[in-house]
Amino acid sequence: MELVGTDHCTFNSTQKAFGSDDFRKIPNGVNGIEERMHIIWDSMVETGKITVTDYVRVTSTECAKIFNIYPRKGAILEGSDADIIILNPKRSFAMGTRTHHSRSDTNVYEGRKGKGMVEVTISRGRVVWEDGLNKGNCVLSLQMEAG
């Protein structure tokens, strides 16, 4: 596995219904950015398919390299932006429309449960997300840049 990303582009149920008579008219895209780090931990690290080091590499370092923003992003080094997440590997999660922070009324991971929950997101050395609460101008897509 080289890297993991998401083509996050969520649509609500009304928008998805545009294609009820013709599947080709269904807008493409689903949620994923908020769920990505949890799902990868649960499905890959918890099952032993990748190591913790590989988790960091495929979710952060390689992405930053592709976007040519490494080592400013995707690394914990002197001079880097100090964008990190703190993931509790023992904490469980349950995904769905009642638990996500998206404005969408749908979630492709509805009912999915697992282990490995991001508890804190730090951007440029500031806590912007902690235990499900926005602590600043946090945009969930910043998680891609966490390193």
ABEGO torsion letter per residue (X at the ends): XABBBBBBBBBBAAAAAAAAABAAABBBEBBGAAAAAAAAAAAAAAAGABBAAAAAAAAAAAAAAAAGAOAABGBBBBGBAGBBBBBBAABBBBBEAAABABABABBAABGBBBBGBBABBBBGGBBABBGGBBABBBBAAAAAABX
